[in-house]
Amino acid sequence: MSTTVDPTPFKLPADLAGAVAGRRVFITGSGKHHGLGQAFAFSAGLSGAASVAVHFHASYEDGLATVDAINAAGGNAFPVQADVTNPRDVWAIRSYVINKMGAPPDLLICNSGRSEDGYVFGKAPREKGDESSAGRRARVRQAFVKNLEQSRDVIDTKLDGFMAMTHLFASEALHAGGELTIVYISSRQAHDPGAGVPGYCAANWAVLSLPKILRTNLGKDAAKVTAFSVGYPFVRTAMTEAYVDNAKVFGRWQPRMLEPEEASAALFQLIGRPAAELAERFFQLEVGPAPDAGERGVALSWSEVRLDPVITPLPWSQEGALRYPGK
């Protein structure tokens, strides 16, 4: 079993490899060929990680090939198959992962995700001139059901999966007396949504709240877990390949699509920063032109996106506040 992806470009340069060297890394959704998670797995596995758990659900052939490629290059990877939306499935991997690593993971990258085929949220399909009233009702109903089933699958995979993995491995790390870094892979579409993928946008927005929720629940142990979110622009993967030459899709954010190895190197640059700079924050990857690096050269840098709520009392409501006596 072999992969069609050459892992060599994913090896991190020495100044970035320190972020992963010696760490026990678990990456959800990392078994799909040409996926962002696979890029993270290659980078970790080829750059000195003590062990890398390559997680997949249905894409087992790709996942096993990814493990083989990492090990053939001198890394230490092992496969983990689980449905992250099923709590029993997630719990079932607990002992296996800890035994393979020798201890709970100390770096968890929550990357699992899906997307819809694409539909206009809030609008029914266009009418067809030769269609009967009954035919239109049946077609619209079918589209409605299909679209929302896809969105539900997207939200379940992203939000339920991230919550399950967080709950499992944060508790295991603390029980073992260790520390844990959790990275939630989100998207720029979380706060700057595109058309046609409402479930994807909603799910990526929801995961931005997880670091704060986790810190609140951990209380005095919060300092032992560093959790933050990352918003990517368009990266060339199996999901985005069809749009790689369509600047109308990605052009508002970047001069070209990022290659997976570029996106992966940027993430580990960020992970390598001190924990105090990362905890509970949302970072966005910026892609600008870099003519000095070639015709298609790009410069990657990070920005922090602040989502702090601003609460402003409404004068009309203050003046007309509803009042009730106590019982």
C-alpha positions as a printed NumPy array, in Angstrom:
array([[  0.   ,   0.   ,   0.   ],
       [  1.484,   3.343,  -1.016],
       [  0.488,   6.981,  -1.135],
       [  0.468,   9.172,  -4.23 ],
       [  1.79 ,  12.055,  -2.122],
       [  5.53 ,  12.622,  -1.772],
       [  6.084,  13.299,   1.953],
       [  9.53 ,  14.878,   1.464],
       [  8.387,  18.534,   0.995],
       [  6.547,  18.387,   4.31 ],
       [  9.681,  17.993,   6.44 ],
       [ 10.026,  21.169,   8.474],
       [ 13.18 ,  23.293,   8.435],
       [ 15.211,  23.183,  11.632],
       [ 13.847,  26.483,  12.954],
       [ 10.271,  25.153,  12.806],
       [ 10.851,  21.508,  13.728],
       [ 11.34 ,  22.389,  17.384],
       [  7.583,  22.875,  17.704],
       [  7.006,  19.149,  17.246],
       [ 10.297,  17.45 ,  18.142],
       [  9.809,  14.802,  20.815],
       [  6.062,  15.347,  21.079],
       [  3.227,  12.84 ,  21.041],
       [  0.944,  14.11 ,  18.303],
       [ -2.648,  13.123,  17.54 ],
       [ -4.204,  14.612,  14.385],
       [ -7.855,  13.98 ,  13.605],
       [ -8.824,  13.652,   9.96 ],
       [ -5.23 ,  13.068,   8.9  ],
       [ -5.584,  10.014,   6.683],
       [ -7.028,  11.51 ,   3.513],
       [ -4.659,  11.835,   0.562],
       [ -4.007,  15.468,  -0.401],
       [ -5.733,  16.626,   2.78 ],
       [ -4.612,  19.267,   5.239],
       [ -4.534,  16.729,   8.069],
       [ -2.223,  14.475,   6.091],
       [  0.095,  17.451,   5.601],
       [  0.233,  17.982,   9.387],
       [  0.933,  14.271,   9.905],
       [  3.785,  14.266,   7.384],
       [  5.317,  17.393,   8.907],
       [  5.153,  16.002,  12.43 ],
       [  6.301,  12.521,  11.458],
       [  9.263,  13.684,   9.386],
       [ 10.357,  16.406,  11.809],
       [ 11.126,  14.553,  15.008],
       [  7.784,  13.827,  16.686],
       [  8.075,  10.97 ,  19.165],
       [  4.896,   9.459,  17.739],
       [  2.084,  10.468,  15.392],
       [ -1.444,   9.094,  15.528],
       [ -2.915,   9.237,  12.019],
       [ -6.677,   9.279,  12.467],
       [ -9.277,   8.439,   9.832],
       [-12.77 ,   7.011,   9.631],
       [-13.786,   5.866,   6.144],
       [-10.553,   6.641,   4.257],
       [ -8.659,   3.702,   5.746],
       [ -6.623,   2.929,   2.619],
       [ -5.29 ,   6.484,   2.467],
       [ -4.723,   6.483,   6.215],
       [ -2.73 ,   3.259,   6.267],
       [ -0.665,   4.44 ,   3.304],
       [  0.082,   7.689,   5.135],
       [  1.308,   5.74 ,   8.165],
       [  3.507,   3.561,   5.943],
       [  5.011,   6.619,   4.224],
       [  5.879,   8.293,   7.528],
       [  7.472,   5.153,   8.931],
       [  9.394,   4.516,   5.715],
       [ 10.869,   8.004,   6.05 ],
       [ 12.096,   7.264,   9.564],
       [  9.122,   8.529,  11.567],
       [  7.   ,   6.754,  14.156],
       [  3.326,   6.728,  13.135],
       [  0.392,   4.454,  13.803],
       [ -3.194,   4.344,  12.5  ],
       [ -6.329,   5.186,  14.488],
       [ -9.753,   4.472,  13.008],
       [-12.765,   6.059,  14.698],
       [-15.949,   7.975,  13.993],
       [-15.382,  11.202,  15.925],
       [-19.131,  11.891,  16.026],
       [-19.723,   8.667,  17.989],
       [-18.687,   8.997,  21.675],
       [-18.424,   5.23 ,  22.11 ],
       [-16.121,   4.997,  19.104],
       [-13.957,   7.8  ,  20.494],
       [-13.766,   6.184,  23.934],
       [-12.773,   2.871,  22.369],
       [ -9.48 ,   4.317,  21.062],
       [ -8.388,   5.649,  24.478],
       [ -6.27 ,   2.76 ,  25.772],
       [ -4.898,   1.913,  22.33 ],
       [ -3.586,   5.437,  21.71 ],
       [ -2.067,   5.796,  25.175],
       [ -0.4  ,   2.398,  24.939],
       [  1.063,   3.16 ,  21.508],
       [  2.382,   6.545,  22.663],
       [  3.4  ,   5.499,  26.156],
       [  1.38 ,   8.411,  27.569],
       [ -1.533,  10.597,  26.45 ],
       [ -0.915,  12.953,  23.506],
       [  0.67 ,  16.298,  24.37 ],
       [ -0.282,  17.884,  21.031],
       [ -3.802,  17.391,  19.692],
       [ -4.679,  18.915,  16.312],
       [ -8.441,  18.785,  15.763],
       [ -8.694,  18.893,  11.997],
       [-11.609,  16.626,  11.022],
       [-14.031,  18.339,   8.709],
       [-16.393,  18.045,   5.803],
       [-18.183,  20.439,   3.485],
       [-21.451,  20.609,   1.581],
       [-21.892,  20.186,  -2.152],
       [-23.098,  23.783,  -2.08 ],
       [-26.536,  25.375,  -1.897],
       [-27.981,  28.848,  -1.47 ],
       [-29.001,  29.14 ,   2.147],
       [-32.504,  30.581,   2.52 ],
       [-33.551,  30.173,  -1.123],
       [-35.303,  27.314,  -2.878],
       [-33.991,  25.929,  -6.179],
       [-34.944,  27.947,  -9.248],
       [-38.132,  27.159, -11.059],
       [-38.125,  25.116, -14.244],
       [-40.375,  26.328, -17.036],
       [-41.881,  22.968, -17.956],
       [-42.298,  21.704, -14.397],
       [-45.678,  20.954, -12.814],
       [-46.588,  22.325,  -9.409],
       [-46.418,  18.863,  -7.867],
       [-43.083,  18.179,  -9.537],
       [-41.598,  21.409,  -8.175],
       [-42.803,  20.672,  -4.642],
       [-41.237,  17.207,  -4.788],
       [-37.942,  18.505,  -6.201],
       [-37.688,  21.363,  -3.695],
       [-38.513,  19.043,  -0.814],
       [-35.817,  16.593,  -1.893],
       [-33.235,  19.368,  -2.212],
       [-34.235,  20.746,   1.191],
       [-33.757,  17.393,   2.917],
       [-30.479,  16.607,   1.123],
       [-28.98 ,  20.023,   1.811],
       [-29.757,  20.019,   5.508],
       [-28.595,  16.444,   5.953],
       [-25.241,  17.472,   4.486],
       [-25.052,  20.509,   6.767],
       [-25.878,  18.395,   9.799],
       [-23.1  ,  15.959,   8.878],
       [-20.652,  18.85 ,   8.527],
       [-21.618,  20.316,  11.916],
       [-21.554,  16.936,  13.654],
       [-18.1  ,  16.103,  12.309],
       [-16.593,  19.448,  13.22 ],
       [-18.255,  20.401,  16.474],
       [-19.13 ,  17.034,  18.021],
       [-15.805,  15.589,  16.911],
       [-13.75 ,  18.447,  18.354],
       [-15.669,  18.328,  21.646],
       [-15.26 ,  14.556,  21.983],
       [-11.515,  14.598,  21.329],
       [-11.013,  17.551,  23.664],
       [-12.974,  15.956,  26.486],
       [-11.12 ,  12.654,  26.123],
       [ -7.528,  13.775,  25.805],
       [ -7.606,  16.857,  28.049],
       [ -8.908,  14.689,  30.88 ],
       [ -6.328,  11.982,  30.142],
       [ -3.443,  14.461,  30.056],
       [ -4.455,  16.022,  33.364],
       [ -5.007,  12.633,  34.978],
       [ -1.485,  11.614,  33.93 ],
       [ -0.066,  14.841,  35.351],
       [  0.996,  16.157,  31.947],
       [  0.258,  19.142,  29.756],
       [ -1.524,  19.41 ,  26.429],
       [ -1.671,  21.782,  23.489],
       [ -4.907,  21.7  ,  21.48 ],
       [ -5.207,  23.316,  18.048],
       [ -8.656,  23.712,  16.504],
       [ -8.481,  24.007,  12.727],
       [-11.126,  26.476,  11.611],
       [-11.472,  28.708,   8.545],
       [-11.606,  32.341,   7.546],
       [-15.155,  31.536,   6.531],
       [-16.002,  31.335,  10.233],
       [-16.174,  35.135,  10.384],
       [-16.107,  36.003,   6.684],
       [-18.551,  33.451,   5.249],
       [-18.733,  32.495,   1.621],
       [-21.857,  31.485,  -0.233],
       [-23.059,  27.918,  -0.613],
       [-21.583,  26.274,   2.496],
       [-23.695,  27.407,   5.472],
       [-23.058,  24.332,   7.617],
       [-19.317,  24.653,   7.08 ],
       [-19.339,  28.334,   8.048],
       [-21.514,  27.737,  11.119],
       [-19.422,  24.791,  12.319],
       [-16.147,  26.679,  11.945],
       [-17.606,  29.62 ,  13.871],
       [-18.806,  27.368,  16.699],
       [-15.402,  25.799,  17.374],
       [-13.909,  29.225,  18.059],
       [-15.637,  29.193,  21.453],
       [-14.095,  25.896,  22.587],
       [-10.822,  27.277,  24.064],
       [-12.686,  29.629,  26.4  ],
       [-15.259,  26.995,  27.339],
       [-12.458,  24.563,  28.129],
       [-10.536,  27.059,  30.237],
       [-13.653,  27.936,  32.233],
       [-14.368,  24.298,  32.981],
       [-10.789,  23.38 ,  33.885],
       [-10.549,  26.089,  36.522],
       [ -7.288,  25.792,  38.475],
       [ -5.956,  23.258,  35.934],
       [ -6.505,  25.603,  32.98 ],
       [ -2.819,  26.534,  32.761],
       [ -1.937,  22.928,  31.89 ],
       [ -3.926,  22.994,  28.652],
       [ -3.141,  25.523,  25.918],
       [ -6.005,  25.671,  23.424],
       [ -6.394,  27.992,  20.446],
       [ -8.031,  28.173,  17.02 ],
       [ -6.586,  28.709,  13.561],
       [ -8.399,  30.17 ,  10.56 ],
       [ -7.055,  29.105,   7.192],
       [ -7.785,  30.685,   3.818],
       [ -8.035,  28.379,   0.778],
       [ -5.576,  25.485,   0.745],
       [ -5.302,  23.114,  -2.2  ],
       [ -6.847,  19.866,  -0.967],
       [ -9.163,  17.21 ,  -2.345],
       [-12.097,  19.457,  -1.34 ],
       [-10.803,  22.609,  -3.056],
       [ -8.981,  21.201,  -6.093],
       [-11.869,  22.152,  -8.396],
       [-11.401,  25.842,  -7.52 ],
       [ -7.637,  26.083,  -7.713],
       [ -7.752,  28.151, -10.921],
       [-10.905,  30.098, -10.038],
       [ -9.773,  33.407,  -8.566],
       [-13.423,  34.406,  -8.026],
       [-13.523,  31.84 ,  -5.228],
       [-10.254,  32.508,  -3.399],
       [ -9.155,  35.853,  -4.856],
       [-10.511,  38.062,  -2.083],
       [ -8.106,  36.488,   0.413],
       [ -4.967,  35.445,  -1.446],
       [ -3.138,  35.676,  -4.77 ],
       [ -3.184,  31.879,  -5.186],
       [ -4.208,  28.769,  -3.313],
       [ -1.745,  27.555,  -0.719],
       [ -0.094,  24.193,  -1.11 ],
       [ -0.608,  21.801,   1.842],
       [  3.073,  21.83 ,   2.795],
       [  3.009,  25.645,   2.971],
       [ -0.063,  25.624,   5.191],
       [  1.48 ,  22.975,   7.422],
       [  4.776,  24.817,   7.888],
       [  2.852,  27.941,   8.894],
       [  0.905,  26.029,  11.549],
       [  4.021,  24.626,  13.193],
       [  5.606,  28.074,  13.155],
       [  2.623,  29.21 ,  15.228],
       [  2.642,  26.176,  17.529],
       [  6.263,  26.924,  18.324],
       [  5.393,  30.226,  19.965],
       [  5.207,  30.49 ,  23.799],
       [  1.977,  29.186,  25.306],
       [  1.177,  32.601,  26.793],
       [  0.94 ,  34.028,  23.249],
       [ -1.451,  31.304,  22.069],
       [ -3.96 ,  30.397,  24.761],
       [ -7.637,  31.116,  23.984],
       [ -6.875,  33.076,  20.835],
       [ -7.96 ,  32.866,  17.218],
       [ -5.232,  33.276,  14.631],
       [ -5.745,  33.877,  10.928],
       [ -3.229,  33.025,   8.248],
       [ -2.583,  35.913,   5.856],
       [ -1.315,  35.263,   2.331],
       [  0.316,  38.116,   0.458],
       [  2.347,  38.336,  -2.744],
       [  6.119,  37.877,  -2.564],
       [  7.604,  38.77 ,  -5.974],
       [ 11.112,  38.212,  -4.64 ],
       [ 10.214,  34.527,  -4.174],
       [  9.177,  34.067,  -7.799],
       [  6.233,  34.79 , -10.057],
       [  3.862,  32.822,  -7.837],
       [  5.66 ,  33.562,  -4.597],
       [  3.638,  34.238,  -1.466],
       [  4.455,  35.528,   1.995],
       [  2.651,  33.896,   4.924],
       [  2.085,  35.7  ,   8.202],
       [ -0.262,  35.419,  11.163],
       [ -2.824,  37.86 ,  12.493],
       [ -4.919,  37.606,  15.633],
       [ -8.676,  37.994,  15.171],
       [-10.416,  39.332,  18.274],
       [-13.994,  38.227,  18.766],
       [-14.623,  39.876,  22.122],
       [-18.317,  40.797,  22.456],
       [-19.254,  44.448,  22.837],
       [-22.343,  44.892,  25.01 ],
       [-24.136,  48.208,  24.435],
       [-27.321,  49.   ,  26.403],
       [-30.197,  50.105,  24.178],
       [-31.661,  53.457,  25.314],
       [-35.21 ,  52.594,  24.238],
       [-35.104,  49.394,  26.281],
       [-33.448,  51.042,  29.276],
       [-36.152,  53.699,  29.348],
       [-38.964,  51.225,  28.863],
       [-37.538,  48.393,  30.956],
       [-40.141,  45.828,  31.928],
       [-40.646,  45.68 ,  35.693],
       [-42.225,  42.937,  37.767],
       [-42.721,  42.5  ,  41.504],
       [-41.164,  39.503,  43.18 ],
       [-43.376,  36.567,  44.169]])
